[in-house]
């Protein structure tokens, strides 16, 4: 199993161009947020109804954090903080403010992926996840690494 350094090094191979890096710094977090928003909007079983944060988005986060914590406690904790912030945004946009979370999330998702593919066209390399789907979880680590790397 690859460690954090190996994942980030391999991901960086197709993310060297400054414009592509900038696009990724915006689009990757927006894609994660939009995925959480779409998952939040899926109706939940009655057993989940006791807590507004008990939904498909939190289940997805719990599963993805198995990967993050396997890379280290600092990585897992940091990604948990980022995830909590994103869940808070989903809560504010959806249940709290009553805005159409699903529709907003779909638009953000599509526009962000368009941005990603433009970035890779500029870079001249295919997205990393074409090689290994786990890179879909590595992308957020790569974007946020400068924020948590000093704690490693």
Order of alpha helices (4+ residues) and beta strands (2+ residues): alpha-alpha-alpha-alpha-alpha-alpha
